[in-house]
Amino acid sequence: MSSSLLRLLPCVLAAAALAAGCEQVQSDGDRPETALAFPEPDRPVSDLGANRFSNETARDSVGEAQKVMDLSEIEEGMTVADIGAGEGYYTVRLAERVGASGRVLAQDIDRDALTRLGERVNRERLDNVSIKPGAADDPRLPENSFDRIFLVHMYHEVSEPYAFLWRLWPALREDGEVIVVDVDRPTDQHGIDPLLLSCEFKRVGFELVQYSDEPELAGYYAKFKAAATRPEPEDIRPCRGTSGHGPNAAN
């Protein structure tokens, strides 16, 4: 993939780009028109939480990012996406790990957070990082571009998970993987039952590769790959279990 595909927003223009013509997040319970072909999730959705899941020093003290990058086999030269990047805890650490020959695309729907991330990227001179605003139902990633896509402590906030994951599917390269870090608790309490997580991914054309409970992450780690085919939107059935717990979550 050419570097121009990922240099979607020069960091020095991040604030201006985000202020001009980016799609607004839907409010008042309205669904985006672009999501209407997909089923709604049969579960609550968490409100958008704080961009800092925890203090960065505290997270580093337990080796969180190092653990996730090791489990994900992040290597120099890879192209990765950090979805729900917030103010960049994973973005800056991924940038160092993939090196000058690698690329990191940071995406979020919070414009203020991306503006601050753009300032941080400039300040730390992270030339291998690009920034792009996303949408509630679309991560807006270029096709066949990423070795790894990270969804860290954010998937439970995605209000249109079936549309979101369906549109994420083509962005993976061959042998690419989606990495999820989350907490096993109800989806309206900033977590998601791993059975429900696996069910929702499966319904849109992903296969679970790895799952493990990880104390350093204060939650669990899950890894998915794209299945051979992706269903049409009208063929997707929502996973049952509005509480996010129990056997119905995987039905």
N, C-alpha and C positions, 0 to 999 in steps of 0.2 A: 504494500500500500504506500502511495506517495505521502510524503510528510505534509503536503498541502491539504490533504483530506482532514488531518487532525489539527492543523493550525486554523481552526474555525473562528477563533476570536483571539487576536493578538492581545496579550495580557495588558499591554499599556492602554488598550482601548476597552478593557472589560467593562468598566462602569458605564461608558457611553453606549456601548452595544447593548447592554442589558436594559438601558432606559429607553431604547428605541425599538418599538414594535414587537417585543416579546409577548407571547401569549400569556394572558392572565390566568391564574389558578381559579377554578370554578368555585363559587360560593353558594350559600343558601341551599345546599343539597342538589343543585342542578348538575346534571352529567354533561360532559363535553359532547358535542354532536359527533365527534370522531370516535366516541366510545359506544355509541348506541347499538352497534351491531354485535357487541359483546355482552355476555351476562354480567349482572352486578354480583359482587361477592355476597355470599350468604353468611355474613359475619360482620361485626363492627369493624370500623377502621379507626386507628388511633389519630388523635389530633397531632398536628405537626409539633414535634418536641423541640427542645433546645438544640442548637447546632453543635454544642459541645456536650457529647454524651457523658464525658467525665473530663477532669483535668488531664491535660496531655502528659504532664510529668507523672501523675499517678498511673496513667495507662502504660507509659513506658517502664515504670518501676516493676510491673508484672510481666513485661515483655509482650504486650498485646499485639502490636503491629508486627513485630518480629515473628511471633508464633503464627499469625495468619499468613504472612508472606512465605514462611517456611512450609506450612501445610499446602499452600497453593503453588509451591514450586516456582516462585517468581525468579526469573533469571535476567541477566543483562541482555538488553536488546529487545525485550518483549514490548508489546503494545497493550496497554491495560486501560480500563475505564473505571473511574470511581464515581458511582451513582449515589446521589445524596451526599455529595462531598462536604457540604457545610463549609467550615472554615479551614479544612484541609489537613486534618490529622493524618489520614491515610495518603492523601495526595502527595504531600511533601516526602513521605517515607517511601512511597512507591517510586517517586521520581529518582530518589537516590539509588534505590535497588535496581531499577532497569537501566540506569546510566545514560550517558549522552547518546548512545545508539538506540535507546528505547524511547517510548512515547507514553504519556499519561494524559487522558482526557478526563477532566473533572466536570461533573454535571450536577445541577441542583435546580429546583423550582423556586428557591428562595433567592430573589435578586440581591437583597442586601448582603446575604452570606457570600454570594458569588463576587460581589464588589469587594468585600473584605478579603476574599481569597485571592482575587486578582492583585490586590495591593501586596499581599504576602508573597505571591509568586514573583512579582517584580522585585520586592525587597530582597528575597533570597536568591534571585537570579536563576530561577528554575526554567531554563530555556527549553526543556523537553516537556513542559506542561502547557496544555491548551485548556480553555474554559468554554463551556457551552451551556445555555439554559435549556432545561427540559420541560416536559409537560406532565400532567397527572396521569395521562394515558399513553405517553410515548416518550421513551428516553432519548429519541432523536439521535440515534447512533448510525454511522455509516455502515453499510453491509460488508460482511466478510473482512472485518478490520481488527478484531480483538482476540488476543490470546487468553485474557482473563477479564471478567467484568465483576466488580465488587459491589455488593449490596449489604453494607454494614450498618446494623441497627437502624434500618430505615424501611424495610419491606412492609412492616405492619402499618406504615403511614401511607402506602400507595392506595389511593381510593379506587382505582380501576386496575386491579391486578391482572385480569385476563387480557385486556387490551395492552397493558404495559409489557407483560412478558411475551405476548405474541409478537409485538413489534421489536422486542429485544432479540428474539431468536435468530434473525438473519445476521445480526452483527458479529456473531462468533465466527472466527476462523475454524478451519478443520482442526479438530482436537482442542478447540477452545472450551473454556469452562466458566460457569457463573458461580461466584463464591458468595454465600450468605452467612452472615453472623447475626444471631438474634437470641432472644431469651424465651424460654418455654413458659409463657403465661398468656392470658387472654389478649386478643388483638386490640381491645380498647384500653389495655394497660401497657402499651408499648412492648409487645412481644407477640409471638405466634407459636402455637403448638407445632412441633416438627412434623407430625402426621398431616396436619392441615397444609403446612408449607409444601410438603412433598406432593400432596394431592393437587394443589393449585398449579405447581410446576408441571406435573404430569399431564394435566388436562390441556395444556397449550403446546405440548411437544418437547418436554425435557425428561431426562432420566437422572435419577439420583445416583451419584458416583460414590460419595463418601458422606458419612455423618458421624460426628463424635461430640461428646460433651467435653468442654474445655474450661477448666477453672480459671485460667489466665484471662479468658474472654468474658467472664461473668455470664456465660451462656453456652451456646452450642455453635458448631461449625458445620456447614453443609456445602457440598459441591455438586453441581449439576452439569450435564452436557446436553447438547441438542440431540434429540432423537432423529431417526431417519426422515420422518415427515412431520409436518405441522398441520393441525386440523384447520378447517375453515372456521371463521368466527361463529357462524350459525350452528356449528356442530359441537361447540364447547359447552359442556354441562358444568354448572358451578358445584363445587364441593359443598356438602351439607355440614351443618354443625355451627350454628351462629355463635356459640360460646367459644369456639376455637379449641375445645377439649373433647376428649372421649372418642369412641370408635367411629361415630358418625363423621368425624372430620376427614376420614380417609375414604368415605363412601362416594 
